[in-house]
Structures are given as C-alpha cells and as structure tokens.
Amino acid sequence: MNIDKQIRVLVKEEFEKQLGEIHEQISSLSLRIDDVEREHGNKWNLILKLRKHTIDELMAEYSKIKGEMHQTSEEQAET
C-alpha cells in the first residue's frame, strides 16, 4: 500500500471516529432537551390548571356576591 492510500485510510478512520463521538454527543443533548421540555411542559400545565381553578373560584364567588347584592336590592325596593 502506498503512503497516500495509508494516510487516506487513517484520516477516514479518524473522521469516522470523531463523527461517531459527535453523533453520541448530539443524541445525548437531544435527550436532555426532551427531558427539559417535558419538565417545563408539566410545570406550565400545572400553572395553567391552577390559574383556571383560581379563575373559576373567583367567578363563582363573584356570582355569589352578585346574587346576594341583587337579592338585597330587591328587598330594599320592596320596603
């Protein structure tokens, strides 16, 4: 085998090795990104559920107070 061919083989092997390492790093990063996105997604879902629950409670309280005020207004109008 001549020297040029040997160099090409060695360079090709080194590039393949480095590409394999880069591929592993990218795969690892991709998995970590998926985990972070899932974790943040869960947090956002919890925040949105809490917000909706709070708004529902506030609306129920508003309706209750509004009903009481309406009833009080009707009683005052009757007297």
mmCIF file of the N, C-alpha and C atoms, coordinates in Angstrom:
data_MODEL
# 
_entry.id   MODEL 
# 
loop_
_atom_site.group_PDB 
_atom_site.id 
_atom_site.type_symbol 
_atom_site.label_atom_id 
_atom_site.label_alt_id 
_atom_site.label_comp_id 
_atom_site.label_asym_id 
_atom_site.label_entity_id 
_atom_site.label_seq_id 
_atom_site.pdbx_PDB_ins_code 
_atom_site.Cartn_x 
_atom_site.Cartn_y 
_atom_site.Cartn_z 
_atom_site.occupancy 
_atom_site.B_iso_or_equiv 
_atom_site.pdbx_formal_charge 
_atom_site.auth_seq_id 
_atom_site.auth_comp_id 
_atom_site.auth_asym_id 
_atom_site.auth_atom_id 
_atom_site.pdbx_PDB_model_num 
ATOM 1   N N  . MET A 1 1  ? 0.853   -1.178 0.000  1.00 0.00 ? 1  MET A N  1 
ATOM 2   C CA . MET A 1 1  ? 0.000   0.000  0.000  1.00 0.00 ? 1  MET A CA 1 
ATOM 3   C C  . MET A 1 1  ? 0.900   1.243  0.000  1.00 0.00 ? 1  MET A C  1 
ATOM 4   N N  . ASN A 1 2  ? 0.566   2.190  -0.860 1.00 0.00 ? 2  ASN A N  1 
ATOM 5   C CA . ASN A 1 2  ? 1.412   3.379  -0.892 1.00 0.00 ? 2  ASN A CA 1 
ATOM 6   C C  . ASN A 1 2  ? 1.049   4.325  0.249  1.00 0.00 ? 2  ASN A C  1 
ATOM 7   N N  . ILE A 1 3  ? 1.882   5.291  0.479  1.00 0.00 ? 3  ILE A N  1 
ATOM 8   C CA . ILE A 1 3  ? 1.755   6.201  1.626  1.00 0.00 ? 3  ILE A CA 1 
ATOM 9   C C  . ILE A 1 3  ? 0.491   7.043  1.543  1.00 0.00 ? 3  ILE A C  1 
ATOM 10  N N  . ASP A 1 4  ? 0.118   7.509  0.343  1.00 0.00 ? 4  ASP A N  1 
ATOM 11  C CA . ASP A 1 4  ? -1.098  8.325  0.184  1.00 0.00 ? 4  ASP A CA 1 
ATOM 12  C C  . ASP A 1 4  ? -2.347  7.546  0.589  1.00 0.00 ? 4  ASP A C  1 
ATOM 13  N N  . LYS A 1 5  ? -2.396  6.291  0.165  1.00 0.00 ? 5  LYS A N  1 
ATOM 14  C CA . LYS A 1 5  ? -3.559  5.468  0.491  1.00 0.00 ? 5  LYS A CA 1 
ATOM 15  C C  . LYS A 1 5  ? -3.621  5.201  1.993  1.00 0.00 ? 5  LYS A C  1 
ATOM 16  N N  . GLN A 1 6  ? -2.486  4.960  2.629  1.00 0.00 ? 6  GLN A N  1 
ATOM 17  C CA . GLN A 1 6  ? -2.441  4.736  4.065  1.00 0.00 ? 6  GLN A CA 1 
ATOM 18  C C  . GLN A 1 6  ? -2.919  5.981  4.821  1.00 0.00 ? 6  GLN A C  1 
ATOM 19  N N  . ILE A 1 7  ? -2.476  7.138  4.373  1.00 0.00 ? 7  ILE A N  1 
ATOM 20  C CA . ILE A 1 7  ? -2.890  8.402  5.010  1.00 0.00 ? 7  ILE A CA 1 
ATOM 21  C C  . ILE A 1 7  ? -4.394  8.583  4.868  1.00 0.00 ? 7  ILE A C  1 
ATOM 22  N N  . ARG A 1 8  ? -4.925  8.317  3.680  1.00 0.00 ? 8  ARG A N  1 
ATOM 23  C CA . ARG A 1 8  ? -6.361  8.439  3.467  1.00 0.00 ? 8  ARG A CA 1 
ATOM 24  C C  . ARG A 1 8  ? -7.150  7.504  4.387  1.00 0.00 ? 8  ARG A C  1 
ATOM 25  N N  . VAL A 1 9  ? -6.686  6.285  4.528  1.00 0.00 ? 9  VAL A N  1 
ATOM 26  C CA . VAL A 1 9  ? -7.351  5.306  5.393  1.00 0.00 ? 9  VAL A CA 1 
ATOM 27  C C  . VAL A 1 9  ? -7.321  5.787  6.834  1.00 0.00 ? 9  VAL A C  1 
ATOM 28  N N  . LEU A 1 10 ? -6.167  6.264  7.303  1.00 0.00 ? 10 LEU A N  1 
ATOM 29  C CA . LEU A 1 10 ? -6.034  6.752  8.670  1.00 0.00 ? 10 LEU A CA 1 
ATOM 30  C C  . LEU A 1 10 ? -6.918  7.989  8.916  1.00 0.00 ? 10 LEU A C  1 
ATOM 31  N N  . VAL A 1 11 ? -6.926  8.911  7.954  1.00 0.00 ? 11 VAL A N  1 
ATOM 32  C CA . VAL A 1 11 ? -7.747  10.114 8.078  1.00 0.00 ? 11 VAL A CA 1 
ATOM 33  C C  . VAL A 1 11 ? -9.221  9.740  8.089  1.00 0.00 ? 11 VAL A C  1 
ATOM 34  N N  . LYS A 1 12 ? -9.611  8.815  7.205  1.00 0.00 ? 12 LYS A N  1 
ATOM 35  C CA . LYS A 1 12 ? -11.004 8.370  7.145  1.00 0.00 ? 12 LYS A CA 1 
ATOM 36  C C  . LYS A 1 12 ? -11.420 7.718  8.460  1.00 0.00 ? 12 LYS A C  1 
ATOM 37  N N  . GLU A 1 13 ? -10.571 6.868  9.015  1.00 0.00 ? 13 GLU A N  1 
ATOM 38  C CA . GLU A 1 13 ? -10.872 6.221  10.283 1.00 0.00 ? 13 GLU A CA 1 
ATOM 39  C C  . GLU A 1 13 ? -11.021 7.252  11.406 1.00 0.00 ? 13 GLU A C  1 
ATOM 40  N N  . GLU A 1 14 ? -10.131 8.232  11.435 1.00 0.00 ? 14 GLU A N  1 
ATOM 41  C CA . GLU A 1 14 ? -10.195 9.272  12.471 1.00 0.00 ? 14 GLU A CA 1 
ATOM 42  C C  . GLU A 1 14 ? -11.466 10.109 12.316 1.00 0.00 ? 14 GLU A C  1 
ATOM 43  N N  . PHE A 1 15 ? -11.810 10.474 11.091 1.00 0.00 ? 15 PHE A N  1 
ATOM 44  C CA . PHE A 1 15 ? -13.047 11.231 10.851 1.00 0.00 ? 15 PHE A CA 1 
ATOM 45  C C  . PHE A 1 15 ? -14.272 10.428 11.277 1.00 0.00 ? 15 PHE A C  1 
ATOM 46  N N  . GLU A 1 16 ? -14.303 9.158  10.956 1.00 0.00 ? 16 GLU A N  1 
ATOM 47  C CA . GLU A 1 16 ? -15.428 8.306  11.346 1.00 0.00 ? 16 GLU A CA 1 
ATOM 48  C C  . GLU A 1 16 ? -15.532 8.212  12.866 1.00 0.00 ? 16 GLU A C  1 
ATOM 49  N N  . LYS A 1 17 ? -14.382 8.106  13.522 1.00 0.00 ? 17 LYS A N  1 
ATOM 50  C CA . LYS A 1 17 ? -14.365 8.052  14.987 1.00 0.00 ? 17 LYS A CA 1 
ATOM 51  C C  . LYS A 1 17 ? -14.923 9.355  15.564 1.00 0.00 ? 17 LYS A C  1 
ATOM 52  N N  . GLN A 1 18 ? -14.442 10.484 15.048 1.00 0.00 ? 18 GLN A N  1 
ATOM 53  C CA . GLN A 1 18 ? -14.900 11.779 15.543 1.00 0.00 ? 18 GLN A CA 1 
ATOM 54  C C  . GLN A 1 18 ? -16.388 11.998 15.239 1.00 0.00 ? 18 GLN A C  1 
ATOM 55  N N  . LEU A 1 19 ? -16.828 11.583 14.058 1.00 0.00 ? 19 LEU A N  1 
ATOM 56  C CA . LEU A 1 19 ? -18.245 11.699 13.713 1.00 0.00 ? 19 LEU A CA 1 
ATOM 57  C C  . LEU A 1 19 ? -19.110 10.858 14.646 1.00 0.00 ? 19 LEU A C  1 
ATOM 58  N N  . GLY A 1 20 ? -18.617 9.676  14.995 1.00 0.00 ? 20 GLY A N  1 
ATOM 59  C CA . GLY A 1 20 ? -19.340 8.832  15.941 1.00 0.00 ? 20 GLY A CA 1 
ATOM 60  C C  . GLY A 1 20 ? -19.467 9.496  17.304 1.00 0.00 ? 20 GLY A C  1 
ATOM 61  N N  . GLU A 1 21 ? -18.384 10.126 17.778 1.00 0.00 ? 21 GLU A N  1 
ATOM 62  C CA . GLU A 1 21 ? -18.411 10.836 19.058 1.00 0.00 ? 21 GLU A CA 1 
ATOM 63  C C  . GLU A 1 21 ? -19.368 12.022 19.004 1.00 0.00 ? 21 GLU A C  1 
ATOM 64  N N  . ILE A 1 22 ? -19.326 12.758 17.891 1.00 0.00 ? 22 ILE A N  1 
ATOM 65  C CA . ILE A 1 22 ? -20.231 13.903 17.730 1.00 0.00 ? 22 ILE A CA 1 
ATOM 66  C C  . ILE A 1 22 ? -21.679 13.430 17.717 1.00 0.00 ? 22 ILE A C  1 
ATOM 67  N N  . HIS A 1 23 ? -21.932 12.328 17.040 1.00 0.00 ? 23 HIS A N  1 
ATOM 68  C CA . HIS A 1 23 ? -23.288 11.768 16.985 1.00 0.00 ? 23 HIS A CA 1 
ATOM 69  C C  . HIS A 1 23 ? -23.775 11.403 18.381 1.00 0.00 ? 23 HIS A C  1 
ATOM 70  N N  . GLU A 1 24 ? -22.908 10.790 19.190 1.00 0.00 ? 24 GLU A N  1 
ATOM 71  C CA . GLU A 1 24 ? -23.272 10.439 20.555 1.00 0.00 ? 24 GLU A CA 1 
ATOM 72  C C  . GLU A 1 24 ? -23.571 11.684 21.388 1.00 0.00 ? 24 GLU A C  1 
ATOM 73  N N  . GLN A 1 25 ? -22.761 12.732 21.231 1.00 0.00 ? 25 GLN A N  1 
ATOM 74  C CA . GLN A 1 25 ? -22.982 13.981 21.962 1.00 0.00 ? 25 GLN A CA 1 
ATOM 75  C C  . GLN A 1 25 ? -24.301 14.626 21.563 1.00 0.00 ? 25 GLN A C  1 
ATOM 76  N N  . ILE A 1 26 ? -24.591 14.626 20.275 1.00 0.00 ? 26 ILE A N  1 
ATOM 77  C CA . ILE A 1 26 ? -25.846 15.212 19.795 1.00 0.00 ? 26 ILE A CA 1 
ATOM 78  C C  . ILE A 1 26 ? -27.033 14.409 20.320 1.00 0.00 ? 26 ILE A C  1 
ATOM 79  N N  . SER A 1 27 ? -26.920 13.095 20.307 1.00 0.00 ? 27 SER A N  1 
ATOM 80  C CA . SER A 1 27 ? -28.004 12.255 20.831 1.00 0.00 ? 27 SER A CA 1 
ATOM 81  C C  . SER A 1 27 ? -28.233 12.526 22.308 1.00 0.00 ? 27 SER A C  1 
ATOM 82  N N  . SER A 1 28 ? -27.143 12.652 23.063 1.00 0.00 ? 28 SER A N  1 
ATOM 83  C CA . SER A 1 28 ? -27.246 12.938 24.490 1.00 0.00 ? 28 SER A CA 1 
ATOM 84  C C  . SER A 1 28 ? -27.904 14.294 24.721 1.00 0.00 ? 28 SER A C  1 
ATOM 85  N N  . LEU A 1 29 ? -27.486 15.302 23.978 1.00 0.00 ? 29 LEU A N  1 
ATOM 86  C CA . LEU A 1 29 ? -28.089 16.630 24.101 1.00 0.00 ? 29 LEU A CA 1 
ATOM 87  C C  . LEU A 1 29 ? -29.563 16.612 23.730 1.00 0.00 ? 29 LEU A C  1 
ATOM 88  N N  . SER A 1 30 ? -29.890 15.875 22.699 1.00 0.00 ? 30 SER A N  1 
ATOM 89  C CA . SER A 1 30 ? -31.286 15.774 22.270 1.00 0.00 ? 30 SER A CA 1 
ATOM 90  C C  . SER A 1 30 ? -32.147 15.171 23.374 1.00 0.00 ? 30 SER A C  1 
ATOM 91  N N  . LEU A 1 31 ? -31.647 14.134 24.034 1.00 0.00 ? 31 LEU A N  1 
ATOM 92  C CA . LEU A 1 31 ? -32.391 13.524 25.135 1.00 0.00 ? 31 LEU A CA 1 
ATOM 93  C C  . LEU A 1 31 ? -32.549 14.497 26.301 1.00 0.00 ? 31 LEU A C  1 
ATOM 94  N N  . ARG A 1 32 ? -31.498 15.244 26.598 1.00 0.00 ? 32 ARG A N  1 
ATOM 95  C CA . ARG A 1 32 ? -31.574 16.223 27.682 1.00 0.00 ? 32 ARG A CA 1 
ATOM 96  C C  . ARG A 1 32 ? -32.569 17.332 27.347 1.00 0.00 ? 32 ARG A C  1 
ATOM 97  N N  . ILE A 1 33 ? -32.581 17.763 26.104 1.00 0.00 ? 33 ILE A N  1 
ATOM 98  C CA . ILE A 1 33 ? -33.530 18.796 25.675 1.00 0.00 ? 33 ILE A CA 1 
ATOM 99  C C  . ILE A 1 33 ? -34.955 18.273 25.807 1.00 0.00 ? 33 ILE A C  1 
ATOM 100 N N  . ASP A 1 34 ? -35.186 17.042 25.400 1.00 0.00 ? 34 ASP A N  1 
ATOM 101 C CA . ASP A 1 34 ? -36.521 16.437 25.534 1.00 0.00 ? 34 ASP A CA 1 
ATOM 102 C C  . ASP A 1 34 ? -36.959 16.396 26.994 1.00 0.00 ? 34 ASP A C  1 
ATOM 103 N N  . ASP A 1 35 ? -36.025 16.022 27.880 1.00 0.00 ? 35 ASP A N  1 
ATOM 104 C CA . ASP A 1 35 ? -36.344 15.984 29.313 1.00 0.00 ? 35 ASP A CA 1 
ATOM 105 C C  . ASP A 1 35 ? -36.708 17.368 29.840 1.00 0.00 ? 35 ASP A C  1 
ATOM 106 N N  . VAL A 1 36 ? -35.941 18.367 29.457 1.00 0.00 ? 36 VAL A N  1 
ATOM 107 C CA . VAL A 1 36 ? -36.204 19.743 29.910 1.00 0.00 ? 36 VAL A CA 1 
ATOM 108 C C  . VAL A 1 36 ? -37.545 20.228 29.376 1.00 0.00 ? 36 VAL A C  1 
ATOM 109 N N  . GLU A 1 37 ? -37.816 19.971 28.102 1.00 0.00 ? 37 GLU A N  1 
ATOM 110 C CA . GLU A 1 37 ? -39.095 20.384 27.519 1.00 0.00 ? 37 GLU A CA 1 
ATOM 111 C C  . GLU A 1 37 ? -40.261 19.697 28.215 1.00 0.00 ? 37 GLU A C  1 
ATOM 112 N N  . ARG A 1 38 ? -40.110 18.417 28.513 1.00 0.00 ? 38 ARG A N  1 
ATOM 113 C CA . ARG A 1 38 ? -41.168 17.683 29.205 1.00 0.00 ? 38 ARG A CA 1 
ATOM 114 C C  . ARG A 1 38 ? -41.377 18.248 30.610 1.00 0.00 ? 38 ARG A C  1 
ATOM 115 N N  . GLU A 1 39 ? -40.283 18.532 31.307 1.00 0.00 ? 39 GLU A N  1 
ATOM 116 C CA . GLU A 1 39 ? -40.372 19.083 32.659 1.00 0.00 ? 39 GLU A CA 1 
ATOM 117 C C  . GLU A 1 39 ? -41.045 20.446 32.651 1.00 0.00 ? 39 GLU A C  1 
ATOM 118 N N  . HIS A 1 40 ? -40.635 21.305 31.720 1.00 0.00 ? 40 HIS A N  1 
ATOM 119 C CA . HIS A 1 40 ? -41.249 22.632 31.629 1.00 0.00 ? 40 HIS A CA 1 
ATOM 120 C C  . HIS A 1 40 ? -42.699 22.543 31.176 1.00 0.00 ? 40 HIS A C  1 
ATOM 121 N N  . GLY A 1 41 ? -42.986 21.599 30.292 1.00 0.00 ? 41 GLY A N  1 
ATOM 122 C CA . GLY A 1 41 ? -44.367 21.399 29.852 1.00 0.00 ? 41 GLY A CA 1 
ATOM 123 C C  . GLY A 1 41 ? -45.255 21.010 31.012 1.00 0.00 ? 41 GLY A C  1 
ATOM 124 N N  . ASN A 1 42 ? -44.753 20.120 31.868 1.00 0.00 ? 42 ASN A N  1 
ATOM 125 C CA . ASN A 1 42 ? -45.521 19.716 33.043 1.00 0.00 ? 42 ASN A CA 1 
ATOM 126 C C  . ASN A 1 42 ? -45.750 20.895 33.975 1.00 0.00 ? 42 ASN A C  1 
ATOM 127 N N  . LYS A 1 43 ? -44.716 21.712 34.164 1.00 0.00 ? 43 LYS A N  1 
ATOM 128 C CA . LYS A 1 43 ? -44.855 22.884 35.038 1.00 0.00 ? 43 LYS A CA 1 
ATOM 129 C C  . LYS A 1 43 ? -45.886 23.853 34.464 1.00 0.00 ? 43 LYS A C  1 
ATOM 130 N N  . TRP A 1 44 ? -45.827 24.095 33.155 1.00 0.00 ? 44 TRP A N  1 
ATOM 131 C CA . TRP A 1 44 ? -46.785 25.014 32.535 1.00 0.00 ? 44 TRP A CA 1 
ATOM 132 C C  . TRP A 1 44 ? -48.201 24.481 32.654 1.00 0.00 ? 44 TRP A C  1 
ATOM 133 N N  . ASN A 1 45 ? -48.367 23.173 32.457 1.00 0.00 ? 45 ASN A N  1 
ATOM 134 C CA . ASN A 1 45 ? -49.703 22.588 32.593 1.00 0.00 ? 45 ASN A CA 1 
ATOM 135 C C  . ASN A 1 45 ? -50.240 22.776 34.001 1.00 0.00 ? 45 ASN A C  1 
ATOM 136 N N  . LEU A 1 46 ? -49.380 22.577 34.997 1.00 0.00 ? 46 LEU A N  1 
ATOM 137 C CA . LEU A 1 46 ? -49.811 22.769 36.383 1.00 0.00 ? 46 LEU A CA 1 
ATOM 138 C C  . LEU A 1 46 ? -50.179 24.224 36.654 1.00 0.00 ? 46 LEU A C  1 
ATOM 139 N N  . ILE A 1 47 ? -49.375 25.137 36.131 1.00 0.00 ? 47 ILE A N  1 
ATOM 140 C CA . ILE A 1 47 ? -49.654 26.566 36.321 1.00 0.00 ? 47 ILE A CA 1 
ATOM 141 C C  . ILE A 1 47 ? -50.980 26.934 35.662 1.00 0.00 ? 47 ILE A C  1 
ATOM 142 N N  . LEU A 1 48 ? -51.197 26.441 34.444 1.00 0.00 ? 48 LEU A N  1 
ATOM 143 C CA . LEU A 1 48 ? -52.440 26.756 33.748 1.00 0.00 ? 48 LEU A CA 1 
ATOM 144 C C  . LEU A 1 48 ? -53.650 26.162 34.455 1.00 0.00 ? 48 LEU A C  1 
ATOM 145 N N  . LYS A 1 49 ? -53.508 24.946 34.981 1.00 0.00 ? 49 LYS A N  1 
ATOM 146 C CA . LYS A 1 49 ? -54.613 24.335 35.720 1.00 0.00 ? 49 LYS A CA 1 
ATOM 147 C C  . LYS A 1 49 ? -54.914 25.134 36.980 1.00 0.00 ? 49 LYS A C  1 
ATOM 148 N N  . LEU A 1 50 ? -53.862 25.554 37.689 1.00 0.00 ? 50 LEU A N  1 
ATOM 149 C CA . LEU A 1 50 ? -54.049 26.354 38.890 1.00 0.00 ? 50 LEU A CA 1 
ATOM 150 C C  . LEU A 1 50 ? -54.717 27.678 38.542 1.00 0.00 ? 50 LEU A C  1 
ATOM 151 N N  . ARG A 1 51 ? -54.280 28.299 37.470 1.00 0.00 ? 51 ARG A N  1 
ATOM 152 C CA . ARG A 1 51 ? -54.858 29.580 37.048 1.00 0.00 ? 51 ARG A CA 1 
ATOM 153 C C  . ARG A 1 51 ? -56.341 29.414 36.720 1.00 0.00 ? 51 ARG A C  1 
ATOM 154 N N  . LYS A 1 52 ? -56.670 28.373 35.973 1.00 0.00 ? 52 LYS A N  1 
ATOM 155 C CA . LYS A 1 52 ? -58.065 28.130 35.601 1.00 0.00 ? 52 LYS A CA 1 
ATOM 156 C C  . LYS A 1 52 ? -58.901 27.863 36.848 1.00 0.00 ? 52 LYS A C  1 
ATOM 157 N N  . HIS A 1 53 ? -58.366 27.060 37.769 1.00 0.00 ? 53 HIS A N  1 
ATOM 158 C CA . HIS A 1 53 ? -59.085 26.759 39.009 1.00 0.00 ? 53 HIS A CA 1 
ATOM 159 C C  . HIS A 1 53 ? -59.327 28.045 39.800 1.00 0.00 ? 53 HIS A C  1 
ATOM 160 N N  . THR A 1 54 ? -58.306 28.900 39.879 1.00 0.00 ? 54 THR A N  1 
ATOM 161 C CA . THR A 1 54 ? -58.432 30.165 40.610 1.00 0.00 ? 54 THR A CA 1 
ATOM 162 C C  . THR A 1 54 ? -59.473 31.069 39.952 1.00 0.00 ? 54 THR A C  1 
ATOM 163 N N  . ILE A 1 55 ? -59.434 31.150 38.634 1.00 0.00 ? 55 ILE A N  1 
ATOM 164 C CA . ILE A 1 55 ? -60.408 31.986 37.918 1.00 0.00 ? 55 ILE A CA 1 
ATOM 165 C C  . ILE A 1 55 ? -61.814 31.439 38.128 1.00 0.00 ? 55 ILE A C  1 
ATOM 166 N N  . ASP A 1 56 ? -61.974 30.124 38.070 1.00 0.00 ? 56 ASP A N  1 
ATOM 167 C CA . ASP A 1 56 ? -63.287 29.515 38.305 1.00 0.00 ? 56 ASP A CA 1 
ATOM 168 C C  . ASP A 1 56 ? -63.794 29.836 39.710 1.00 0.00 ? 56 ASP A C  1 
ATOM 169 N N  . GLU A 1 57 ? -62.898 29.754 40.701 1.00 0.00 ? 57 GLU A N  1 
ATOM 170 C CA . GLU A 1 57 ? -63.304 30.085 42.073 1.00 0.00 ? 57 GLU A CA 1 
ATOM 171 C C  . GLU A 1 57 ? -63.692 31.555 42.192 1.00 0.00 ? 57 GLU A C  1 
ATOM 172 N N  . LEU A 1 58 ? -62.924 32.433 41.563 1.00 0.00 ? 58 LEU A N  1 
ATOM 173 C CA . LEU A 1 58 ? -63.245 33.865 41.611 1.00 0.00 ? 58 LEU A CA 1 
ATOM 174 C C  . LEU A 1 58 ? -64.585 34.151 40.932 1.00 0.00 ? 58 LEU A C  1 
ATOM 175 N N  . MET A 1 59 ? -64.846 33.504 39.814 1.00 0.00 ? 59 MET A N  1 
ATOM 176 C CA . MET A 1 59 ? -66.109 33.712 39.113 1.00 0.00 ? 59 MET A CA 1 
ATOM 177 C C  . MET A 1 59 ? -67.277 33.191 39.956 1.00 0.00 ? 59 MET A C  1 
ATOM 178 N N  . ALA A 1 60 ? -67.093 32.065 40.637 1.00 0.00 ? 60 ALA A N  1 
ATOM 179 C CA . ALA A 1 60 ? -68.145 31.525 41.495 1.00 0.00 ? 60 ALA A CA 1 
ATOM 180 C C  . ALA A 1 60 ? -68.415 32.488 42.654 1.00 0.00 ? 60 ALA A C  1 
ATOM 181 N N  . GLU A 1 61 ? -67.356 33.022 43.234 1.00 0.00 ? 61 GLU A N  1 
ATOM 182 C CA . GLU A 1 61 ? -67.519 33.975 44.339 1.00 0.00 ? 61 GLU A CA 1 
ATOM 183 C C  . GLU A 1 61 ? -68.200 35.255 43.843 1.00 0.00 ? 61 GLU A C  1 
ATOM 184 N N  . TYR A 1 62 ? -67.805 35.714 42.650 1.00 0.00 ? 62 TYR A N  1 
ATOM 185 C CA . TYR A 1 62 ? -68.425 36.903 42.055 1.00 0.00 ? 62 TYR A CA 1 
ATOM 186 C C  . TYR A 1 62 ? -69.924 36.675 41.847 1.00 0.00 ? 62 TYR A C  1 
ATOM 187 N N  . SER A 1 63 ? -70.271 35.510 41.285 1.00 0.00 ? 63 SER A N  1 
ATOM 188 C CA . SER A 1 63 ? -71.689 35.207 41.053 1.00 0.00 ? 63 SER A CA 1 
ATOM 189 C C  . SER A 1 63 ? -72.460 35.163 42.358 1.00 0.00 ? 63 SER A C  1 
ATOM 190 N N  . LYS A 1 64 ? -71.864 34.606 43.396 1.00 0.00 ? 64 LYS A N  1 
ATOM 191 C CA . LYS A 1 64 ? -72.499 34.525 44.705 1.00 0.00 ? 64 LYS A CA 1 
ATOM 192 C C  . LYS A 1 64 ? -72.750 35.924 45.273 1.00 0.00 ? 64 LYS A C  1 
ATOM 193 N N  . ILE A 1 65 ? -71.725 36.757 45.221 1.00 0.00 ? 65 ILE A N  1 
ATOM 194 C CA . ILE A 1 65 ? -71.862 38.125 45.748 1.00 0.00 ? 65 ILE A CA 1 
ATOM 195 C C  . ILE A 1 65 ? -72.857 38.913 44.911 1.00 0.00 ? 65 ILE A C  1 
ATOM 196 N N  . LYS A 1 66 ? -72.800 38.759 43.599 1.00 0.00 ? 66 LYS A N  1 
ATOM 197 C CA . LYS A 1 66 ? -73.728 39.461 42.721 1.00 0.00 ? 66 LYS A CA 1 
ATOM 198 C C  . LYS A 1 66 ? -75.167 39.057 43.030 1.00 0.00 ? 66 LYS A C  1 
ATOM 199 N N  . GLY A 1 67 ? -75.381 37.755 43.251 1.00 0.00 ? 67 GLY A N  1 
ATOM 200 C CA . GLY A 1 67 ? -76.719 37.263 43.609 1.00 0.00 ? 67 GLY A CA 1 
ATOM 201 C C  . GLY A 1 67 ? -77.184 37.839 44.932 1.00 0.00 ? 67 GLY A C  1 
ATOM 202 N N  . GLU A 1 68 ? -76.287 37.886 45.906 1.00 0.00 ? 68 GLU A N  1 
ATOM 203 C CA . GLU A 1 68 ? -76.640 38.451 47.208 1.00 0.00 ? 68 GLU A CA 1 
ATOM 204 C C  . GLU A 1 68 ? -76.974 39.939 47.082 1.00 0.00 ? 68 GLU A C  1 
ATOM 205 N N  . MET A 1 69 ? -76.192 40.653 46.269 1.00 0.00 ? 69 MET A N  1 
ATOM 206 C CA . MET A 1 69 ? -76.444 42.090 46.087 1.00 0.00 ? 69 MET A CA 1 
ATOM 207 C C  . MET A 1 69 ? -77.777 42.307 45.376 1.00 0.00 ? 69 MET A C  1 
ATOM 208 N N  . HIS A 1 70 ? -78.063 41.472 44.402 1.00 0.00 ? 70 HIS A N  1 
ATOM 209 C CA . HIS A 1 70 ? -79.319 41.590 43.669 1.00 0.00 ? 70 HIS A CA 1 
ATOM 210 C C  . HIS A 1 70 ? -80.500 41.325 44.608 1.00 0.00 ? 70 HIS A C  1 
ATOM 211 N N  . GLN A 1 71 ? -80.344 40.306 45.448 1.00 0.00 ? 71 GLN A N  1 
ATOM 212 C CA . GLN A 1 71 ? -81.401 39.974 46.404 1.00 0.00 ? 71 GLN A CA 1 
ATOM 213 C C  . GLN A 1 71 ? -81.590 41.120 47.402 1.00 0.00 ? 71 GLN A C  1 
ATOM 214 N N  . THR A 1 72 ? -80.497 41.702 47.866 1.00 0.00 ? 72 THR A N  1 
ATOM 215 C CA . THR A 1 72 ? -80.570 42.827 48.797 1.00 0.00 ? 72 THR A CA 1 
ATOM 216 C C  . THR A 1 72 ? -81.248 44.023 48.132 1.00 0.00 ? 72 THR A C  1 
ATOM 217 N N  . SER A 1 73 ? -80.928 44.268 46.874 1.00 0.00 ? 73 SER A N  1 
ATOM 218 C CA . SER A 1 73 ? -81.544 45.381 46.138 1.00 0.00 ? 73 SER A CA 1 
ATOM 219 C C  . SER A 1 73 ? -83.047 45.170 45.997 1.00 0.00 ? 73 SER A C  1 
ATOM 220 N N  . GLU A 1 74 ? -83.447 43.929 45.722 1.00 0.00 ? 74 GLU A N  1 
ATOM 221 C CA . GLU A 1 74 ? -84.872 43.630 45.597 1.00 0.00 ? 74 GLU A CA 1 
ATOM 222 C C  . GLU A 1 74 ? -85.583 43.825 46.928 1.00 0.00 ? 74 GLU A C  1 
ATOM 223 N N  . GLU A 1 75 ? -84.964 43.418 48.033 1.00 0.00 ? 75 GLU A N  1 
ATOM 224 C CA . GLU A 1 75 ? -85.565 43.575 49.366 1.00 0.00 ? 75 GLU A CA 1 
ATOM 225 C C  . GLU A 1 75 ? -85.706 45.055 49.707 1.00 0.00 ? 75 GLU A C  1 
ATOM 226 N N  . GLN A 1 76 ? -84.701 45.857 49.350 1.00 0.00 ? 76 GLN A N  1 
ATOM 227 C CA . GLN A 1 76 ? -84.772 47.292 49.632 1.00 0.00 ? 76 GLN A CA 1 
ATOM 228 C C  . GLN A 1 76 ? -85.833 47.941 48.769 1.00 0.00 ? 76 GLN A C  1 
ATOM 229 N N  . ALA A 1 77 ? -86.002 47.483 47.562 1.00 0.00 ? 77 ALA A N  1 
ATOM 230 C CA . ALA A 1 77 ? -87.009 48.057 46.691 1.00 0.00 ? 77 ALA A CA 1 
ATOM 231 C C  . ALA A 1 77 ? -88.420 47.730 47.175 1.00 0.00 ? 77 ALA A C  1 
ATOM 232 N N  . GLU A 1 78 ? -88.585 46.571 47.816 1.00 0.00 ? 78 GLU A N  1 
ATOM 233 C CA . GLU A 1 78 ? -89.907 46.170 48.324 1.00 0.00 ? 78 GLU A CA 1 
ATOM 234 C C  . GLU A 1 78 ? -90.289 46.983 49.549 1.00 0.00 ? 78 GLU A C  1 
ATOM 235 N N  . THR A 1 79 ? -89.347 47.468 50.305 1.00 0.00 ? 79 THR A N  1 
ATOM 236 C CA . THR A 1 79 ? -89.662 48.200 51.529 1.00 0.00 ? 79 THR A CA 1 
ATOM 237 C C  . THR A 1 79 ? -89.789 49.667 51.313 1.00 0.00 ? 79 THR A C  1 
# 
